[in-house]
Amino acid sequence: MAEWLPYSLIAVALWGAVGLLQKLGASRVSAHSLFVWLTIGFALQVPFLAPGSRLASMAASEVGFGLLVGLTNALGSWFLFAALERGAQASIAIPLTALYPLVTALLAVLLLGERLSGRQWVGLVLAVIAGLLLSYEAPQQPDRSAAGSASETAG
Amino acid sequence: MRVEGRLPRWLAYCLACLFLWGVWGVLAKVASGRMSPKDEQILFTAGSLPVAAAALWRLKGALETHRIGALCGVLNGVFAGLGLIAYYVAMERGPASVVAPVTALFPLLTVLLAATFLRERVNRFQAAGIAAALVSIFLLAS
């Protein structure tokens, strides 16, 4: 088994649970409040992550990279909330943003020189189609529930 | 970002999200090779703070404190954070062009959990999505 696969599946399992909690939370508080609470959840883990940290001795450029990982993810969620506030239908917006792994894969091939086999290209296209299908929920009442299921990918 | 003309604002925002999340995967790949997953998650949290501050500003400081809503949010942070650590390890050990699509399949589990615990119906699009997701994981891991 590929070395990256078990860790990816752990992420799928944990983020899948996040999606469920998102559904539960989004019917009770707004997307923005949910995002603030989510960030508090991140912050609560920091004391457990800090022991053995080498942050103090890391180069500024590396620290910057790490910060950008958080910032791009959070800003992406912010724009999705904004789209839904501006009247985007969740049944269109969510599947559209579910195309993001395609962007990552193309950038990784172009910028990092990654190579995919023919089978993996087919797998990539199929995964993106699967993402579109899985995130499709019949159009329903907009507003809160929409903005909520939107922030699923905030993780 | 400034988009004018015929492109509706909401669509521009969706595309901005799509682009940012796409870039996020590449940045995570690069960062994961240069630091420990724990340090990366600390920095990820710090990098999220400006956006959380903006969200708080949008709420005019009135963070909603509905008990279940808040608890779901905090638990989301805990689960998402643990998932991110696994994601960084996966990124460190595999190509971003494969790890990103596989990890993005998490709605597969959400659909199954929602069917189990919330008794939501799995529609036929989602059923097809589950099948496609399983085949895609097999192909990407080969």
Contacts between the chains, C-beta under 8 A, distances in Angstrom:
chain1	res1	chain2	res2	distance
A	1	B	141	7.1
A	2	B	94	6.3
A	2	B	98	7.9
A	2	B	141	4.9
A	3	B	93	4.4
A	3	B	94	6.6
A	4	B	89	8.0
A	4	B	90	4.4
A	4	B	91	7.6
A	4	B	93	4.5
A	4	B	94	2.7
A	4	B	95	7.9
A	4	B	98	7.0
A	4	B	99	5.4
A	5	B	90	7.7
A	5	B	94	7.6
A	5	B	102	7.3
A	5	B	137	7.9
A	5	B	141	5.1
A	7	B	86	4.6
A	7	B	87	7.2
A	7	B	89	4.4
A	7	B	90	3.8
A	7	B	93	7.0
A	8	B	86	7.5
A	8	B	87	7.3
A	8	B	90	4.4
A	8	B	94	7.5
A	8	B	99	5.6
A	8	B	102	4.5
A	8	B	103	5.0
A	9	B	102	7.7
A	10	B	83	7.1
A	10	B	86	4.0
A	11	B	83	4.4
A	11	B	84	7.4
A	11	B	86	4.4
A	11	B	87	4.3
A	11	B	90	6.5
A	11	B	103	4.7
A	11	B	106	7.2
A	12	B	102	7.2
A	12	B	103	6.0
A	12	B	105	5.8
A	12	B	106	4.7
A	12	B	108	6.8
A	12	B	109	6.0
A	13	B	83	7.8
A	13	B	106	8.0
A	13	B	109	5.9
A	14	B	79	4.9
A	14	B	80	7.1
A	14	B	82	5.3
A	14	B	83	3.4
A	14	B	86	6.8
A	15	B	79	7.4
A	15	B	80	6.5
A	15	B	83	4.6
A	15	B	103	7.3
A	15	B	106	3.7
A	15	B	109	7.6
A	16	B	106	4.7
A	16	B	107	7.2
A	16	B	108	6.7
A	16	B	109	2.4
A	16	B	110	4.9
A	16	B	112	7.5
A	16	B	113	6.2
A	17	B	79	5.1
A	17	B	109	7.1
A	17	B	110	7.9
A	17	B	113	6.6
A	18	B	76	5.0
A	18	B	79	4.9
A	18	B	80	4.9
A	18	B	83	7.0
A	18	B	106	7.5
A	18	B	110	7.9
A	19	B	106	6.3
A	19	B	107	6.0
A	19	B	109	7.2
A	19	B	110	3.0
A	19	B	113	7.4
A	19	B	114	7.7
A	20	B	110	5.6
A	20	B	113	4.4
A	20	B	114	5.9
A	20	B	117	6.7
A	20	B	118	7.4
A	21	B	72	4.5
A	21	B	75	5.4
A	21	B	76	5.0
A	21	B	79	7.0
A	22	B	72	7.3
A	22	B	76	6.3
A	23	B	110	7.7
A	23	B	114	6.3
A	23	B	118	6.7
A	24	B	68	7.0
A	24	B	72	5.0
A	24	B	118	7.9
A	25	B	68	7.3
A	25	B	69	5.0
A	25	B	71	7.9
A	25	B	72	3.0
A	25	B	73	5.4
A	25	B	76	6.8
A	28	B	64	7.9
A	28	B	66	4.6
A	28	B	68	5.5
A	28	B	69	3.4
A	28	B	72	7.3
A	29	B	64	4.0
A	29	B	66	5.2
A	29	B	69	3.4
A	29	B	70	6.9
A	29	B	73	7.0
A	30	B	59	7.4
A	30	B	64	6.3
A	32	B	55	4.2
A	32	B	56	7.8
A	32	B	58	5.2
A	32	B	59	5.3
A	33	B	55	7.7
A	33	B	59	6.2
A	33	B	63	5.5
A	33	B	64	4.0
A	33	B	69	6.9
A	33	B	70	7.7
A	33	B	73	7.1
A	34	B	69	7.0
A	34	B	72	7.3
A	34	B	73	4.7
A	34	B	76	7.3
A	35	B	51	7.3
A	35	B	52	6.3
A	35	B	55	4.8
A	35	B	73	7.7
A	36	B	52	5.3
A	36	B	55	5.2
A	36	B	56	5.5
A	36	B	59	7.4
A	36	B	63	5.5
A	36	B	73	7.2
A	37	B	63	7.8
A	37	B	69	7.5
A	37	B	70	5.1
A	37	B	72	7.6
A	37	B	73	2.4
A	37	B	74	5.2
A	37	B	76	7.3
A	37	B	77	6.9
A	38	B	73	5.1
A	38	B	74	7.5
A	38	B	76	4.8
A	38	B	77	4.3
A	38	B	80	6.7
A	39	B	45	7.3
A	39	B	48	5.2
A	39	B	49	6.8
A	39	B	51	7.8
A	39	B	52	3.8
A	39	B	77	6.4
A	40	B	73	7.3
A	40	B	74	5.7
A	40	B	77	6.2
A	41	B	73	6.6
A	41	B	74	4.2
A	41	B	75	6.6
A	41	B	76	5.9
A	41	B	77	1.7
A	41	B	78	4.8
A	41	B	80	7.3
A	41	B	81	6.7
A	42	B	41	7.7
A	42	B	44	7.3
A	42	B	45	4.3
A	42	B	48	6.3
A	42	B	77	4.6
A	42	B	80	7.4
A	42	B	81	5.0
A	43	B	45	5.8
A	43	B	77	7.6
A	44	B	74	7.0
A	44	B	77	7.0
A	44	B	78	6.9
A	45	B	41	7.1
A	45	B	45	7.6
A	45	B	77	7.6
A	45	B	78	6.5
A	45	B	81	4.9
A	45	B	82	7.8
A	46	B	42	5.7
A	46	B	45	5.9
A	49	B	38	4.3
A	49	B	39	7.6
A	49	B	41	5.6
A	49	B	42	5.3
A	50	B	38	7.9
A	50	B	42	6.8
A	52	B	36	7.9
A	52	B	38	7.3
A	53	B	36	7.8
A	53	B	38	6.6
A	53	B	39	5.5
A	53	B	42	6.5
A	54	B	35	7.3
A	54	B	36	6.8
A	54	B	39	6.1
A	55	B	39	5.4
A	55	B	42	6.5
A	55	B	43	7.4
A	58	B	35	6.5
A	58	B	39	7.2
A	62	B	31	7.5
A	62	B	34	5.1
A	62	B	35	6.0
A	63	B	43	6.4
A	65	B	27	6.4
A	65	B	30	6.1
A	65	B	31	4.5
A	65	B	34	6.7
A	65	B	43	8.0
A	66	B	31	5.3
A	66	B	35	6.2
A	66	B	39	6.9
A	66	B	40	5.4
A	66	B	42	7.7
A	66	B	43	2.8
A	66	B	44	6.7
A	66	B	46	7.9
A	66	B	47	7.0
A	67	B	43	5.2
A	67	B	46	5.8
A	67	B	47	4.0
A	68	B	27	5.2
A	68	B	31	7.9
A	68	B	47	6.4
A	69	B	24	6.5
A	69	B	27	4.8
A	69	B	28	5.1
A	69	B	31	5.2
A	69	B	40	6.6
A	69	B	43	6.8
A	69	B	44	5.2
A	69	B	47	6.3
A	70	B	43	6.3
A	70	B	44	3.7
A	70	B	45	6.3
A	70	B	46	6.4
A	70	B	47	2.4
A	70	B	48	4.5
A	70	B	49	8.0
A	71	B	47	4.1
A	71	B	48	7.2
A	71	B	50	6.8
A	71	B	51	7.1
A	72	B	20	4.9
A	72	B	21	7.4
A	72	B	23	5.2
A	72	B	24	4.1
A	72	B	27	6.0
A	72	B	47	8.0
A	73	B	20	7.5
A	73	B	21	6.9
A	73	B	24	4.7
A	73	B	44	7.2
A	73	B	47	7.8
A	73	B	48	7.1
A	74	B	47	6.9
A	74	B	48	4.2
A	74	B	50	7.6
A	74	B	51	3.6
A	74	B	52	7.2
A	75	B	20	5.2
A	75	B	51	5.9
A	76	B	16	7.6
A	76	B	17	4.6
A	76	B	18	7.9
A	76	B	20	3.6
A	76	B	21	4.3
A	76	B	24	6.4
A	77	B	17	7.4
A	77	B	51	7.3
A	78	B	51	5.3
A	78	B	54	6.8
A	78	B	55	7.4
A	79	B	13	4.6
A	79	B	14	7.4
A	79	B	16	4.3
A	79	B	17	4.1
A	79	B	20	6.6
A	80	B	13	7.2
A	80	B	14	7.0
A	80	B	17	4.4
A	82	B	10	8.0
A	82	B	13	4.7
A	83	B	10	4.5
A	83	B	11	7.5
A	83	B	13	3.7
A	83	B	14	4.7
A	83	B	17	6.7
A	84	B	10	7.6
A	86	B	8	7.8
A	86	B	9	5.0
A	86	B	10	4.0
A	86	B	13	6.4
A	87	B	10	5.6
A	88	B	10	3.7
A	88	B	11	7.3
A	88	B	13	7.2
A	88	B	14	6.1
A	92	B	14	7.9
A	93	B	10	7.1
A	93	B	14	5.1
A	96	B	14	5.0
A	96	B	15	7.9
A	96	B	18	6.5
A	97	B	14	5.9
A	97	B	17	4.8
A	97	B	18	5.2
A	97	B	21	6.7
A	98	B	104	7.0
A	98	B	107	7.6
A	99	B	18	5.8
A	100	B	17	7.8
A	100	B	18	5.5
A	100	B	21	3.7
A	100	B	22	4.9
A	100	B	24	7.7
A	100	B	25	7.1
A	100	B	100	7.6
A	100	B	104	6.7
A	101	B	22	7.7
A	101	B	25	6.8
A	101	B	100	4.1
A	101	B	101	4.1
A	101	B	103	7.9
A	101	B	104	4.2
A	102	B	22	7.4
A	102	B	101	7.7
A	103	B	18	6.2
A	103	B	19	6.4
A	103	B	21	7.2
A	103	B	22	2.4
A	103	B	23	7.4
A	103	B	25	7.6
A	104	B	21	7.7
A	104	B	22	4.9
A	104	B	23	7.8
A	104	B	24	7.5
A	104	B	25	3.0
A	104	B	26	5.8
A	104	B	96	5.7
A	104	B	97	7.1
A	104	B	100	3.9
A	104	B	101	7.9
A	105	B	25	8.0
A	105	B	96	7.2
A	105	B	97	3.8
A	105	B	98	7.8
A	105	B	100	6.0
A	105	B	101	6.3
A	106	B	22	7.8
A	106	B	97	8.0
A	107	B	22	6.2
A	107	B	23	6.8
A	107	B	25	7.5
A	107	B	26	4.6
A	107	B	96	8.0
A	108	B	25	7.3
A	108	B	26	5.7
A	108	B	29	6.4
A	108	B	95	6.5
A	108	B	96	4.0
A	108	B	97	4.3
A	108	B	100	7.5
A	109	B	97	5.8
A	111	B	26	6.4
A	112	B	26	6.9
A	112	B	29	6.7
A	112	B	30	7.5
A	112	B	95	8.0
A	112	B	96	6.7
A	114	B	95	4.5
A	114	B	96	6.6
A	114	B	97	4.7
A	116	B	95	7.6
A	116	B	97	5.6
A	116	B	98	7.2
A	117	B	142	7.6
A	119	B	139	5.1
A	119	B	142	5.3
A	120	B	97	7.6
A	120	B	98	6.3
A	120	B	139	6.5
A	120	B	140	5.5
A	120	B	142	7.2
A	122	B	139	5.6
A	123	B	98	7.9
A	123	B	101	7.3
A	123	B	135	7.8
A	123	B	136	4.7
A	123	B	137	7.5
A	123	B	138	7.4
A	123	B	139	3.0
A	123	B	140	3.8
A	123	B	141	8.0
A	123	B	142	7.5
A	124	B	97	7.0
A	124	B	98	7.7
A	124	B	101	5.3
A	124	B	136	7.5
A	124	B	140	6.7
A	126	B	132	5.3
A	126	B	135	5.9
A	126	B	136	3.9
A	126	B	139	6.5
A	127	B	101	3.8
A	127	B	102	6.8
A	127	B	104	7.0
A	127	B	105	6.2
A	127	B	132	7.6
A	127	B	133	6.8
A	127	B	136	3.8
A	127	B	137	7.5
A	127	B	140	6.5
A	128	B	101	6.7
A	129	B	129	7.8
A	129	B	132	5.5
A	129	B	136	8.0
A	130	B	105	6.2
A	130	B	108	7.4
A	130	B	129	4.8
A	130	B	130	7.7
A	130	B	132	3.7
A	130	B	133	3.8
A	130	B	136	5.5
A	131	B	101	7.9
A	131	B	104	5.6
A	131	B	105	6.6
A	131	B	107	6.9
A	131	B	129	7.5
A	131	B	133	7.8
A	132	B	129	7.4
A	133	B	125	4.7
A	133	B	126	6.3
A	133	B	128	5.2
A	133	B	129	3.0
A	133	B	132	6.3
A	134	B	105	7.3
A	134	B	107	4.1
A	134	B	108	5.9
A	134	B	110	7.9
A	134	B	111	5.8
A	134	B	125	7.9
A	134	B	126	5.6
A	134	B	129	3.7
A	134	B	130	7.0
A	134	B	133	6.6
A	135	B	107	5.4
A	135	B	129	8.0
A	136	B	123	7.3
A	136	B	125	4.4
A	136	B	126	6.8
A	136	B	129	7.5
A	137	B	123	7.4
A	138	B	123	6.7
A	152	B	106	7.9
A	152	B	107	7.1
A	152	B	110	7.0
A	153	B	21	6.7
A	153	B	104	7.9
A	154	B	76	7.5
A	154	B	80	6.6
A	155	B	76	7.3
A	155	B	79	7.3
A	155	B	80	2.9
A	155	B	81	7.5
A	155	B	83	5.4
A	155	B	84	6.2
